[in-house]
Amino acid sequence: MRTTGKPSPRIGLAHMGWSFLGAFVGIFAIERIGFWLELSEFDHLFLIGSFGASAVLIYGVPMAEFSQPRNVIGGHVISAIIGISLYQIFGSESIWVCPLAVSLAIFAQQFTRTIHPPGGATALIAVIGGDPINQLGFFYPLFPVFAGSSIMVVVAVIIHSFSRDHTRNYPTYWL
């Protein structure tokens, strides 16, 4: 297979620095708020793994469609609702529930124009996240998913507002 394209040029150090700062502050804020809300007994429940991938998008490529608030919050919440619904119906033991959670999350994100790739992981976490997630039931889409993704968006708006780099105008749209 031949290719004709080349990788994009390396981004500047300033862009990398803003990405680092945004990701650090965003993840730190979610973890600390979860701790202050005394959710720490649930093993950092407020900070779910898919937020790490969201940080890469929101802070690393803020102009991408996947990084916009509508996509970040909507994609995560819709996927969480799908994942927790499937868990409530089938449990986590069915051989179909994990692939169904991810594929339905993709379908729903495409249908609602809220595609955010980490949302697939959010749906999967709802199914295989274990007792702490399962005990939350339909609160999972609210806490930690809606709250955490909203915190990351707020941090992104603040962090990107300090950058003079025109490639960091965030958000490009809200809804």
MIKOL-239501 format. One record per residue: x negated, y, z negated of N, C-alpha, C in turn; residue in three letters. Coordinates in steps of 0.1 Angstrom, whole numbers, plus 2048, in hexadecimal, padded with zeros to 3 digits. Atoms other than C-alpha are relative to their C-alpha. Example, Ala and Ser with C-alpha at 12.3 -4.5 7.8 and 13.67 -1.06 7.14 Angstrom:
# MIKOL-239501
7F77F48007857D37B27F780C800ALA/8097F58007777F57B980880B7F8SER/
This chain:
# MIKOL-239501
7F87F48008008008007F780C800MET/8077F47FF7F182080B80880C7FAARG/7FA7F48057F88417FB7FA80C806THR/8057F47FA7F48648087FF80B7F6THR/8007F580A7F98787E87F48007F8GLY/80B7FE8097E08847CF8068037F2LYS/7FA7FC80D7E58887A98008107FFPRO/8007F28027EE8AB79E7F48057F9SER/80C7FB8077D28C17928028017F1PRO/7FF7FF80F7CA8C276D80580D7FCARG/7FB7F48057DD8DB75A7F68077F7ILE/80A7F88087CB8F77478007FD7F1GLY/80180380F7BF8F572380B8087F8LEU/7F67F88077D891071980D7F8800ALA/7F48087FE7F58FB7267FF7F37F6HIS/80280C8097E68DC7138028047F2MET/7FF7FB80D7E38F16F480E8027FBGLY/7F27FE8038078FC6F58087F37FFTRP/7FA80D8008128D86FC7FD7F97F2SER/80480680C7FE8CC6DE8078077F4PHE/7FA7F980B80C8E76C780F7FD7FFLEU/7F28027FF8308E26D28037F27FBGLY/7FE80E80582E8BC6CD7FE7FE7F1ALA/80480180E81D8BF6AC80B8067F7PHE/7F67F98088368D869E80E7F9801VAL/7F48067FE8548C76AD8027F37F8GLY/80080D80784C8A469F7FF8037F1ILE/8027FD80E8408B367E80D8057FAPHE/7F37FA8058618C767A80A7F57FEALA/7F780B8018768A86807FD7F77F4ILE/80480880B8628936678028077F3GLU/7FE7F980D8628AE64C80E8027FDARG/7F27FE8038878B664F8067F37FCILE/7FC80D80488E89164D7FC7FD7F1GLY/80580280D87988F62E8078097F6PHE/7F87F680988A8AE61E80E7FB7FETRP/7F28058018AC89E6258007F37F9LEU/80280D80789F8806118047F4808GLU/7FD80C7F78A286862E7F37F8800LEU/80D8077FF87E85D6278017F17FBSER/7FF80E80588A83D6158047F780BGLU/7FD8087F58958316377F580080APHE/80C8027F887283064480080A80CASP/8007F57F687285165880B7FE80AHIS/7F58027F789484B66680380C809LEU/7FD7F47F989886F6717F780180CPHE/80A7FF7F587A86B6898007F2807LEU/80080C7F98828516A37F680080CILE/80B8017F68698446BD80280780DGLY/7FD7F97F387A8536DB7FD80F800SER/8037F18018738766CE7F1802804PHE/80E7FE7FB84E8706D67FF80280FGLY/7FF7FE7F285686C6FA80780D804ALA/7FA7F37FD86D88A6F97F680B7FESER/80A7F580285089F6EB7F780180CALA/8087FF7F483B89670A80780880AVAL/7F97F97F68568A372080380F7FCLEU/7FC7F28058628C270C7F48097FFILE/80B7F78028408CF7047F57FF80BTYR/80A8027F582B8C072080480580DGLY/7FB7FC7F38418C773E80D8077FEVAL/7F47F980485A8E173180980480CPRO/7F87FB7F58668EB7548087F4807MET/7F980C7F98718C775E80F7FF7FCALA/7F28018038968C07608027F77F4GLU/7FF80980B8918A37477FE8077F3PHE/8047FA80C8848BC72E80A80B7FBSER/7F77F58048A18D572D80A7FC7F5GLN/7F880380C8B78D770E80C7F7803PRO/7F48087FD8D68C971F7FC7F1802ARG/80580E7FE8C28AA7297FB7FA7F4ASN/80680580C8AF8A670980A7FC7F6VAL/7F680280A8CC8A96F180B7F6806ILE/7F58087FA8E789A7087FB7F2803GLY/80580E7FD8D187D7147FE7F87F4GLY/80280880D8C88736F180D7FC7FAHIS/7F38038078EB8766E28087F6808VAL/7F880A7F88FD8646FF7FA7F27FFILE/80780D8018E38486FE8027FA7F2SER/7FE80580E8E68456D880F7FB7FEALA/7F280580190C8426DA8027F3807ILE/7FF80D7F89098276F57F97F57F8ILE/80780A8078EF8146E18077FC7F3GLY/7FA80480C9018156C080E7FA802ILE/7F48077FC92280C6D17FE7F2803SER/80380E7FC9137ED6E07FB7F87F4LEU/80480780C9037E46BF80C7FC7F8TYR/7F48038089257E76AE8087F5806GLN/7F880A7F99357D16C87F97F2800ILE/80780C7FE91A7B76CE7F67FC7F6PHE/80C8028089007BA6B37F3801808GLY/80C7FF7F98DC7B76BC7FB7F3805SER/80580D7FC8DA7926C38047FC80EGLU/7FC8037F28EB7916E57F4803809SER/80A7FE7F68D378D70280380B809ILE/7FC7F67F78E67A771580080E7FATRP/7FE7F38068E87C36FC7F580A802VAL/80B7F77FE8C57D26FF80080580FCYS/8007FB7F28C57D472680C808803PRO/7F47F97FE8E97DF72580080E7FALEU/8027F38068E17FB70D7F880A808ALA/8097F77F88C580972280780380EVAL/7FA7FD7F28D780574480C8097FFSER/7F57F88028F78147377FC80F7FCLEU/8057F38038E38317287FC80880CALA/8047FA7F38D483874A80C804808ILE/7F47FD7F88F583675B80880C7FAPHE/7F97F580690684D7427F880E801ALA/8087F47FE8E986674480180580EGLN/7FF7FC7F28EB86676A80E806802GLN/7F27FB7FE91186B76980280D7FAPHE/7FE7F380790F8887507F580A804THR/80B7F87FD8F08977607F88057F4ARG/8087FD80C8DD89573F7F47F6800THR/80B80A8008C087E74A7F48057F8ILE/80C7FE8098A587D72F7FB7F27FEHIS/80580D80089085E7337FE7FA7F1PRO/80080680D88A85A70D80D7FB7FAPRO/7F38058048AF85570A8027F1800GLY/80080F7FF8AB8317157FB7FA7F4GLY/80680580C89582B6F780A8037F4ALA/7F77FD80B8AF83C6E080B7F6800THR/7F580A8008CA8246EC7FA7F37FBALA/80680C8048B28076E77FD7FF7F1LEU/8027FF80E8A98136C480D7FE7F8ILE/7F38028078CE8136BB8037F17FFALA/7FE80E8008CF7EE6C37F67F87F8VAL/80B8098078AE7E16B57FA8087F4ILE/8067F880A8A77FC69B8007FA7F2GLY/80080680D8AF7E667E80B8067F7GLY/7F67FC80A8C37EB65E80280F7FEASP/7FD7F28028BD81065980880780BPRO/7F87FA7F48CA81967C80E7FA800ILE/7F38078008E67FF67A8098057F5ASN/7F87FB80B8F280C65980580E803GLN/7FB7F37FC8F582F66880C7FF809LEU/7F58027F790D82268280280C809GLY/7FE7F57F791D83F6957FB80D7FBPHE/8077F480490A8586807F3801807PHE/80D8007F98EB84E6937FF80A80BTYR/8007F67F68F48646B17FF80E7FAPRO/8007F28068F78826997F28027F9LEU/80D7FF8088DA87B6807FA7F2801PHE/80A7F77FD8BF87568B80180680FPRO/8027FD7F28C68786B180480F804VAL/7FD7F27FC8D98996B67F880A7F8PHE/8087F78088C88AA6997F1801804ALA/80E8007FC8A589F6A37FD80680DGLY/8027FA7F28A98A76C880280F800SER/7FE7F28018B78C96BF7F48077F9SER/80B7FA80689A8D06A87F480280AILE/80A7FF7F68828C86C480280B80AMET/7FD7F67F68948DF6DC7FE80E7FAVAL/8027F38078948FC6C37F18037FFVAL/80F7FE80186E8F76BD7FB80380EVAL/8057FE7F28698F66E380380E804ALA/7FC7F27FC87C9176E87F680A7F9VAL/8097F78078679286CD7F17FF805ILE/80E8027FC8459196D77FE80680EILE/8027FB7F384A9206FC80280F802HIS/7FE7F17FF8559446F57F38077FDSER/80C7FA80383294B6E97F67FF80BPHE/8098027F582193F70880180A80BSER/8007F77F58189577248007F980DARG/8018097F481693A73C80D7FF807ASP/7F38007F983193D7578067F1802HIS/7FB80D7FF8339177588067FA7F3THR/7FA80480D84191673480C8087FDARG/7F37F980286192A73980A7F57FCASN/7F780A80587891572380B8067F8TYR/7FC8097F589390D72880380780DPRO/7FD7FA7F389A91274C810801801THR/7F27FF8028BF90C7448047F87F4TYR/7FB80680C8D490272680B7F5803TRP/7F68097FD8F38F17348007FD80ELEU/
